[in-house]
Amino acid sequence: MAPPPSFHRRSGNRHTYGAIDLGTNNCRLLVARPTEDGFTVVDAFSRIVRLGEGLSTSGRLSDQAMDRAVGALAVCADKLRRRHVSLARSVATEACRRAANGREFSERVRRETGIAMEIISPQEEARLAVLGCHKLLEPGDGPALIFDIGGGSTELVLVEPGEEDCPPRIRAWWSAPWGVVSLTESEGRNAIDGDNRLEAYARMKSRASDSFSRFAEILPSKKKGIRLLGTSGTVTTLASVHLALPSYDRRAVDGLHVPIDDMRRISMMIAEMDFGGRSSVPCIGTERADLVVAGCAILEAILDIWPADRLGVADRGIREGILRSLMANDGHLV
């Protein structure tokens, strides 16, 4: 039986591009074609797979988690074929970096789906996130902090304005070992929903703050004119709560700028709720109710070290960064 096709390169003109981001919590796909002013998305897919579930205690990806991820990636592979994608890049992040069987899992993915999964470094993850969302930074000459709260880690990137129509220059970056899955598991769901849940929230925020402490030491001491942009399920969820959306609407959220005081107020409100209360909030629901508290704790720790007036919200990141990089390498201006 012939092996399934690889989706790295295929002969012929390359007009359709694909990007897969397999994180600790989610599997996401974008398929796009370049246009004069960027690109047009022709297909997309997202599924919560919780690949890193239990990783913090076992050090390995569980069979159930790998099965869920392979199932989602099989859907991605089918979309790549049907859309005649000619050039794609598929990346895996913190869960596969940390897991003792991460490489073994990537080989299984290749065998069963044909997708060549690349386990990227934290530095490359940060670069792709910046490339994917930097266009949403508020205008200004001051330094900016771009962050991505993932499932198993959080990437912080200090940038300064670059040349016109070019991505900003990266001055420093940091990868902290806490994401919404790893931080939730460190505290335990019973504590997060227990009678003393605000104490549990404070402990999670303290862990996140400690992991940012060395990075905070190199941040500019003068915070005038600073800007802040976040890309993650946490910030898009909180932005949706801020807007009181009855259901998630990317068009309303992507590019929104929310006052920091409002983000702190919403974070504390969520931390005070139990699982049932969080589940009843539109745009949180049962799928995010157990992890959103950890996301709020990480966000507040970021706000402590980078006290901007407003938080920019990006519903874009690594996948868009991959697409822009692939298209630029082919001579497209994106």
N, C-alpha and C positions, 0 to 999 in steps of 0.2 A: 504494500500500500504506500503510495507516495506521501511524503511528509506535507503538512499544511504549509502554505506559502508564507514567506516572511514579508513583513510590511515595512522594511527599511527603505528599499529602493526597487523600482521597477523600470524597465526600459521604456523609452518613448517620452513625449513631452509631459512635463510635470505641471499640471494645472489644478489639481485638487490635493489638499494637504490635510493630514490628520494629527491629532495630539491626544495622548492618553496620560492622565495623571492618576496613578494609583497611590493613594495616601493611606494613612493608618485607619481612617474611618470611611473614606469615600473612594469610589472609582468613577472617574469623569472622562468623557470623550468630547472633543470638538472636531468637526470636519468643516473646512472652509475653502473658499476660493479667493484669490487676491482681487482687489479692485483698485481704482486709481487712488483712493484715499484711505486704503486699509484692506479689509477683507470682509467677505460676507459669509456668515455661518450657514451651511446647508444641512447640517445634521448635528445633533447633540444627544448626549446620554449621561445620566448621573444615577448612581445607586449607592446607598449606604451599605457597605460590606463588613465594616468593623474588622478589618484584617488584623489589627493589633490587639484585639480583645484577649486579655490574659497574658500578653507578652511580658508585662512588667514583673510578673511572678514566675513564669516558666522560662523566659528567655527564648522562647520558640513560638513560631506561628502554629496555631492549632489546626488540626485537620479540618474542623468545621469552618474556621475562618478562611482557610485556603480554598475550600470548596466554594464558599460564597464568592470569593474574589474571582476564581476561575470562571464561575458561571457568568459573572458580570463582564469579564473580559471576552468571553465567547460572544456575547451580544455585541461588544465593541468590534471584534474581528469581523462579524457578519456585516456590520455597518460599513466598515472600511472596504470590504469587498463590493458591496452593493453600490457604494458611492464612487467606486473606481478610484480610490485614493492611490496616488502614485508616489507620494513621499510622506512618511510619518515618523514620528518619534514617540516612544512610549517610555515613561519614567516611573520609577517607584522611589518612595522617600523613606521616612524614618523607620517605619515598621520593618521594612526589608533590610535597612542598614543595621538595625539592632539585633535582629533575629539570627540565631545560630544557623537556622535553616533557610535564611533569606535567599542565598544563591541557589539552593536546591529548589526552592519554590519558583524562582525565575526560570529555571530549566523546565519545570513542569508546565509553566505557562507557555513556553515556546513549543513544547511537544504537543500540547493539547489545543492550542488556539492559533499557533503560527505567529504570535506577537513576540518580538524580541524585546524583552523588558530590561531596561537599563536602570540599575540602582545608582542614583546620583548622589553626589556629596552635598552636605548642607550648604556649601558655598555656591554650587551650581543651582540648588533649589532657590536660594535667595536671589541670585542673578535673574533667573527666569521669572520669579514673582515680580521683581522690579520692572523687567522688560514688558511684562504683560499688563501692568496697571498704572505705570507712572504718568500716563497722559491725564489721569484724573487728579493729580496733585493740584492744589490751589496755586494760582500764579504767585510769584514772589521770588525774592533773591536770597531769602534766609535758608538755612539748612532744613532738611525734612527727614522724618523717620517713617519708613515704610515697614509694615510688619505683616506677618502671615501666621495666624494661630492655627496650627494643624492638629491632627489627632495625637501624634506622638512627640512633636517638638514645636517650638515657636521660633521663627526666623525674624530677626530685627536687622534692618539695613539703614545706615545713616548715609544720606545722599546730599549732594549739592548740585545746583543747576549746571547743566552741560551746555554744549553748543546748541544753537537754534535747531529745532526739529530732530535733536538727538536725545537719547535717554540720558538721565542725570548721571553724574559721576558718583560711583560708590566710594565713600570715604572709609567706611568700616562696616562690618557685619558680625552678627552673633547668632549662634544657634543654641537655644536653651532646651534642655531635655524634657520640658513639660508641654504637653498638648492637652486637648480636652479629654482624650481617653486615658493617657498616662496619669494625669493629675487627678482625674476622678477615681481611678483605681488606687492611687496612693492614699486617698482619704477613705474610700469606701462609700458605697451608695447608702448604706444605713445611716452613716454619720451625716451625709449631706441632706438626708430627709428626716433626721431625728429631731428631737426637741431642742437640741443644742446646735442646730444647723448653722447659725450665724458664727458660732465658734469654729465650726468646720470650715466655713467659708474664709474666715480670717486666717486659718492655718494654710489653706491652699494659696491664698494671696501671698502669704509670707514665703512659701516655697518658691513661688514664681518670682517674687522680688529678689530673693537670695540668688536665684539663677541668673538674674539680670545685673547683679551688683557690679561685676567686673566691667561689663559693657557700659554701665552708667558712668563709671569713672572716666571714660574717654570721651563722653559726650560734651559738646560745648557748654561752658559755664553760663554764657549769656543766652537766654532763651527768647530774646526779642525776635519777632518775625518768623518763628518756627512754624512748620507745617507737619501734619500727621495724616497718614493714609493707611487704612487697614484693609486687608483682603482675607476673608475667611467666612465660614458659616456663622461664626459668633457675631461678627460685626454686621453682616447682612440680616441676621435674625433680630438683633437688637434695633437695627434701623427700622425693620418692619414693625416692631412693637412701638417704636417712637412715632411712626406714622399711623398707628392703629389700623393697619391693613387687615381686611378680613381673610385674605390669602396672599401668598407671596407674589410679588410683582417686580420682576427684575428691572423693568423700565423705571419704576418709581425709586428703586433703591440704588442702582448703580450710578455713581457720581453724586450722590447726596452728601451734604455736609451737615453734621449734627453737632450742636453745642455740647461741649464736654460735660457740663453739669447735668444735662439730660441723660447722657450715657451712664454717668455714675448713678443717677437716680434709678434708672431702669435696671442696672446691674444689681443694686441693693434690693429692689423690689423682687427681682427674680430669686435672689439668694434667700429671701425671707419665705418664699413659697415652698410647699412640699411638692412631691412628684405630681399629685393630682392637680394641684393649682397650676403648675407650669404646663401640664398637658392640655389644660383647658384654654391656654392663651393661643389665639390664632398665630400662625407662623412659627410656633414652637412645637406643639403637638407631642405625641408620645415618642416620635422618632428622635427628637432632640431634647426631650425633657430631662433625661438623666445626665447629659453631657454639658448642657448650656451653663450650668452654675460654674463649672471649672473654667469655661471660656470667659465668663464675667470676671472671675478672679484674676486670670491672666491679663485681661484687658485693663483692669484697674491698676495692676502692677505696672503696666506700660504707661498709663496716664500719669503715674507718680513720677516716673523718670523723665517724661517728655510732656510737660504741661502746656500743650497747645490749647488754643481757644476752641477749636472745632476739630472733629474727626471726620475725615473724608472716608467714604465707604465705597469699596470696589467689589463688584460681583464679577471679577475677572482676576486672573493671576497666572499660574504656571502654564496652563494650557495655551492661553493667549500668548505668553512669552515664547513657548515652543513654536507656535504658528508664525509669529513675527520673525523669529530667528531662521526658521526654514525658508520662509519666503524671501527674506533679505539675502540669504545665501544664493538664492536663485535669481537675484537681481531685481526683485520687486521692492518698491519703496512703501514700507508699512510703518 
